[in-house]
């Protein structure tokens, strides 16, 4: 597939808000777009396009995490593209049904997948019902393809792309990166969709099919002799520490506990967190607990539980300290989260 990188824009703009879904017509594809203002809205927008998605997100950046999601269905494949401003973590299955591939389009600050650095142009493979462990940092743009494995094989065969079966029998980051020119062009096309604009493509070309083809081509170019889950150095230390943290968030976590779990000295543990996550272990633990508190406060099933009960469960007993940190992290107070939940419950009861 070769197309000039200098195709002009088609002046077809469309307003997109969080309250409405916009449709982008194509010859055989319909693109939809939604803006989101927090990670709950982000996940809800993705679930409308990919109901089998099962991961949960944790906000790492302070303040609001905003962006937009555009999606399209191409045959039995669903392509969703996210542009987001703000750091967040995703854990849990990318899909309970299908194979999922991701293509990083823009990532000025490299993110991580399974504690491996993930740069722009890299492809991730996520098997059904296997947990994602992804950290996206600052401003990122990425495409996700959800499709049955037999559909992947049919498309690869039709495109003349040979994919090593070993590459799609385990989850992980695929070595190598999509070449800069096609990645930059795809990134511009996707960015135009996020802005509510269409770019003129040559007859017969569809953006969703081009994203799938580029991702499969990169998958086919990569050798399979590297274990995508193998970690080294600081990444392995932080991976062990994070696993311990997530398993013990409802209990006191001492630094000595992390030192033992990570098989590292205290100094090495702090250096590993600084080098890989850009923060201290205590800061990471606090953010995880704040996100658990926010999830419980916003969940209708937890309607009878107070802020005090929820915060105590997740290890933050001082309400004054909680309110300040919570507002710093999410841009609102715990009682404001509760108020939004109450409004949602009232609307649902009508």
matplotlib code that plots the C-alpha trace (Angstrom):
import matplotlib.pyplot as plt

x = [0.0, 1.6, -0.2, 1.2, 1.8, 0.6, -3.1, -5.3, -7.9, -11.6, -13.4, -16.0, -16.0, -18.3, -19.0, -18.3, -19.3, -19.5, -23.3, -23.6, -22.0, -21.0, -21.1, -18.5, -19.7, -17.4, -18.0, -18.3, -17.5, -19.2, -16.9, -18.3, -16.6, -17.0, -15.2, -14.4, -13.5, -12.4, -11.4, -14.9, -16.3, -13.3, -14.1, -17.8, -17.1, -14.9, -17.4, -20.0, -17.7, -16.1, -18.5, -16.0, -13.4, -12.7, -9.8, -10.0, -8.0, -6.2, -5.5, -1.8, -1.8, -3.1, -6.2, -8.6, -7.8, -9.4, -9.5, -11.6, -12.4, -13.2, -14.3, -15.3, -16.3, -14.6, -16.1, -15.8, -13.0, -13.5, -11.0, -10.9, -8.5, -7.9, -6.2, -5.8, -4.0, -3.0, -1.2, -3.1, -2.7, -4.8, -5.0, -7.3, -8.3, -8.3, -11.1, -12.9, -13.6, -11.1, -7.5, -6.6, -3.7, -2.6, -0.6, 1.0, 0.6, 2.0, 3.8, 6.3, 7.0, 7.3, 4.7, 5.0, 3.3, 4.0, 6.8, 8.6, 9.1, 6.5, 7.5, 5.4, 5.1, 5.2, 2.6, 1.1, -0.6, -3.3, -4.8, -8.4, -8.9, -5.2, -4.5, -3.2, -0.6, -0.2, 0.9, 0.2, 2.1, 1.1, -0.3, -0.8, -2.6, -3.1, -5.3, -6.7, -8.0, -10.4, -11.0, -11.2, -8.0, -9.4, -10.2, -6.6, -5.3, -7.7, -6.6, -2.9, -3.3, -5.2, -2.5, 0.3, 1.7, 3.3, 2.8, 4.7, 2.1, 4.4, 3.8, 0.1, 0.0, 1.1, 0.6, 3.4, 5.1, 6.3, 10.0, 10.5, 8.6, 6.4, 8.5, 8.2, 6.6, 3.6, 3.1, 3.2, 0.7, -1.7, -1.3, -2.4, -5.4, -6.5, -5.9, -8.2, -10.9, -10.5, -11.0, -14.2, -12.7, -12.3, -9.2, -9.5, -8.2, -7.7, -10.7, -11.2, -9.1, -10.6, -8.8, -9.8, -8.5, -5.2, -4.7, -5.3, -2.9, -0.1, -0.4, -0.4, 2.6, 4.5, 3.5, 4.7, 8.1, 9.0, 11.1, 9.8, 13.0, 12.6, 10.4, 8.0, 7.4, 11.0, 12.1, 15.4, 16.9, 14.7, 11.7, 11.6, 12.0, 9.1, 6.9, 7.4, 6.7, 3.6, 2.2, 2.6, 1.0, -2.1, -2.6, -2.3, -3.9, -6.4, -3.7, -0.7, 2.2, 5.7, 8.7, 10.4, 7.5, 8.2, 11.9, 11.3, 8.7, 11.0, 14.2, 16.0, 17.6, 15.7, 17.9, 17.6, 13.8, 13.5, 15.9, 13.9, 10.6, 12.2, 13.7, 10.7, 7.6, 9.0, 7.8, 8.4, 6.8, 4.7, 3.4, 2.4, 0.6, -1.3, -2.6, -3.7, -5.6, -7.2, -8.4, -9.9, -11.7, -13.0, -14.2, -16.2, -17.7, -18.8, -20.3, -24.0, -23.6, -21.7, -24.5, -24.9, -21.2, -19.9, -16.7, -15.3, -16.0, -14.6, -11.4, -10.8, -11.1, -8.3, -5.9, -6.6, -8.1, -7.7, -10.6, -8.9, -5.8, -8.1, -10.0, -6.9, -5.2, -8.4, -9.0, -5.4, -5.6, -9.1, -10.0, -13.0, -13.8, -15.1, -18.5, -18.7, -18.1, -20.9, -23.2, -22.7, -23.4, -26.7, -27.8, -27.0, -29.0, -32.0, -32.0, -31.7, -34.7, -37.0]
y = [0.0, 3.3, 6.6, 10.1, 11.8, 15.1, 14.5, 17.5, 17.9, 17.7, 20.6, 18.5, 19.4, 18.1, 19.2, 16.5, 16.7, 14.3, 14.3, 13.3, 10.8, 12.0, 9.8, 10.0, 8.5, 6.5, 4.2, 1.1, 2.4, 4.5, 6.4, 7.6, 10.0, 10.9, 13.3, 12.3, 14.4, 11.6, 8.0, 6.8, 8.5, 7.1, 3.6, 4.0, 5.3, 2.3, -0.1, 1.2, 0.2, -2.9, -4.5, -7.3, -4.9, -5.7, -3.7, -0.9, 2.3, 4.2, 7.9, 8.7, 12.4, 15.1, 17.0, 16.1, 13.4, 14.5, 13.3, 11.7, 8.2, 7.6, 4.1, 2.2, -1.3, -3.0, -6.5, -8.4, -6.0, -3.0, -0.2, 2.4, 5.3, 7.2, 10.6, 11.5, 14.2, 12.8, 9.8, 6.6, 2.9, 0.1, -3.4, -6.3, -8.1, -6.0, -8.4, -11.4, -12.7, -11.7, -11.0, -7.3, -5.5, -1.9, 0.5, 3.5, 6.5, 9.4, 9.0, 11.9, 10.3, 6.5, 4.5, 0.9, -2.4, -5.1, -2.9, -2.8, 0.6, 1.3, 3.9, 5.4, 2.9, -0.2, -2.9, -4.7, -8.1, -8.9, -12.4, -12.8, -13.0, -12.2, -9.1, -5.9, -4.0, -0.7, 2.8, 5.7, 8.9, 12.5, 13.1, 9.9, 8.7, 5.0, 2.7, -0.6, -3.4, -6.0, -9.0, -12.7, -14.6, -16.1, -12.6, -11.6, -14.5, -13.8, -10.2, -11.0, -13.6, -11.2, -8.5, -11.0, -10.6, -13.6, -13.6, -16.0, -18.0, -17.7, -13.9, -14.2, -17.1, -14.9, -11.4, -8.9, -6.0, -6.7, -5.7, -2.9, 0.1, 1.1, 3.3, 7.0, 8.2, 5.9, 6.3, 10.1, 10.0, 7.7, 9.8, 12.9, 11.1, 9.9, 13.3, 14.8, 12.3, 13.4, 17.0, 16.1, 16.5, 14.1, 13.9, 13.0, 9.5, 7.9, 6.0, 2.6, 3.4, 3.3, 4.6, 1.7, -0.8, 1.2, 1.1, -2.7, -3.2, -1.1, -3.0, -6.4, -5.4, -4.4, -7.7, -9.6, -7.8, -8.6, -11.6, -13.9, -14.9, -12.3, -13.1, -10.1, -10.7, -10.9, -8.0, -6.9, -4.5, -1.8, -2.9, -6.3, -4.8, -2.4, -5.1, -7.2, -4.2, -3.2, -6.8, -6.7, -3.2, -4.1, -7.3, -5.5, -2.0, -2.6, -3.3, -1.3, -1.4, -0.7, 0.0, -3.0, -5.1, -3.8, -4.4, -8.0, -8.5, -6.8, -8.6, -5.3, -2.9, 0.1, 2.4, 0.3, 0.2, 4.0, 4.4, 1.8, 3.7, 7.0, 5.7, 3.8, 5.6, 9.0, 8.9, 7.3, 4.0, 6.0, 8.3, 5.4, 3.6, 6.8, 7.3, 3.7, 4.1, 7.4, 5.7, 2.8, 5.3, 7.2, 4.0, 3.0, 6.5, 6.6, 3.0, 2.7, -0.6, 1.2, 3.8, 3.1, 3.6, 6.9, 8.7, 7.8, 4.1, 3.9, 5.9, 3.8, 0.6, 1.8, 3.0, 6.7, 7.5, 11.3, 12.9, 16.3, 14.7, 12.7, 15.7, 17.7, 14.8, 13.7, 17.2, 17.5, 14.2, 14.4, 18.1, 17.5, 16.7, 13.3, 14.8, 16.0, 12.5, 11.3, 14.0, 13.0, 9.4, 10.5, 12.4, 9.3, 7.0, 9.4, 9.6, 5.8, 5.4, 7.4]
z = [0.0, -1.1, -1.0, -1.3, 2.0, 0.6, 0.1, 0.9, 3.6, 2.7, 4.4, 6.1, 9.8, 12.5, 16.0, 18.7, 22.3, 25.2, 25.0, 21.4, 19.0, 15.6, 12.5, 9.7, 6.5, 4.2, 1.3, 3.5, 7.0, 9.6, 12.1, 15.4, 17.8, 21.4, 23.7, 27.3, 30.3, 32.7, 32.5, 33.4, 30.2, 28.2, 29.2, 28.6, 25.1, 24.4, 25.7, 23.2, 20.4, 22.1, 24.6, 25.3, 26.8, 30.5, 31.7, 34.3, 34.2, 37.0, 36.7, 37.3, 36.1, 38.4, 37.2, 34.5, 31.9, 28.6, 25.0, 22.4, 20.9, 17.3, 16.2, 13.1, 12.2, 9.2, 8.6, 11.9, 13.0, 15.2, 15.1, 18.0, 18.2, 21.4, 21.8, 25.4, 27.4, 30.8, 32.2, 33.1, 33.7, 32.3, 33.9, 33.0, 29.8, 26.6, 25.4, 26.7, 23.2, 20.6, 19.8, 20.2, 18.5, 19.4, 17.3, 19.1, 16.8, 19.0, 22.3, 22.9, 26.3, 25.9, 27.7, 28.9, 28.2, 30.8, 32.1, 28.7, 27.1, 24.3, 21.7, 18.9, 16.0, 18.2, 18.1, 21.1, 21.0, 23.6, 23.8, 24.9, 28.7, 29.4, 31.5, 30.0, 31.9, 30.1, 31.2, 28.9, 29.6, 28.9, 25.4, 23.5, 20.4, 19.7, 17.6, 18.9, 16.6, 18.1, 15.8, 15.7, 14.9, 11.7, 10.5, 11.2, 9.2, 6.3, 6.1, 6.3, 3.5, 1.3, 1.8, 1.2, 4.8, 6.4, 10.2, 12.3, 14.4, 17.4, 17.3, 18.1, 20.7, 23.6, 24.7, 24.5, 22.8, 19.2, 18.7, 16.2, 15.1, 12.1, 9.8, 10.6, 7.3, 7.2, 11.0, 10.7, 7.9, 9.7, 12.8, 10.8, 9.3, 12.8, 14.3, 11.7, 12.7, 16.3, 15.3, 13.4, 9.9, 7.0, 4.9, 1.2, 0.5, -3.0, -4.2, -2.6, 0.5, 4.0, 7.1, 9.3, 6.7, 6.4, 10.1, 10.1, 7.2, 8.7, 12.0, 10.3, 8.2, 11.3, 13.0, 9.9, 9.8, 13.4, 14.2, 16.9, 18.6, 21.4, 24.4, 24.6, 28.3, 29.4, 31.6, 32.9, 35.4, 36.9, 35.0, 36.6, 40.1, 39.5, 38.0, 41.2, 43.4, 41.5, 41.6, 45.4, 45.7, 43.7, 45.8, 49.1, 48.6, 51.3, 53.9, 55.2, 52.8, 54.2, 52.1, 53.6, 52.2, 48.7, 49.1, 50.0, 47.2, 44.6, 45.7, 45.7, 48.2, 49.4, 47.4, 44.2, 44.6, 44.8, 41.8, 39.8, 40.4, 39.5, 36.3, 35.1, 36.5, 37.4, 41.0, 44.4, 45.6, 48.1, 45.5, 43.3, 46.2, 47.1, 43.5, 43.4, 46.6, 45.5, 42.3, 44.3, 46.5, 43.5, 41.8, 44.9, 45.4, 41.8, 41.7, 42.2, 44.0, 46.8, 47.3, 51.0, 51.9, 53.1, 52.2, 55.6, 55.2, 51.7, 52.5, 55.6, 53.5, 51.2, 53.9, 54.1, 57.5, 57.7, 55.7, 55.5, 53.9, 51.7, 50.4, 49.5, 47.8, 46.0, 44.6, 43.6, 41.7, 40.1, 40.2, 42.4, 46.0, 47.2, 47.9, 44.3, 43.0, 45.4, 44.1, 40.5, 41.5, 43.2, 40.0, 37.9, 40.2, 40.2, 36.4, 36.2, 38.6, 36.3]

ax = plt.figure().add_subplot(projection="3d")
ax.plot(x, y, z, "-o")
ax.set_aspect("equal")
plt.show()
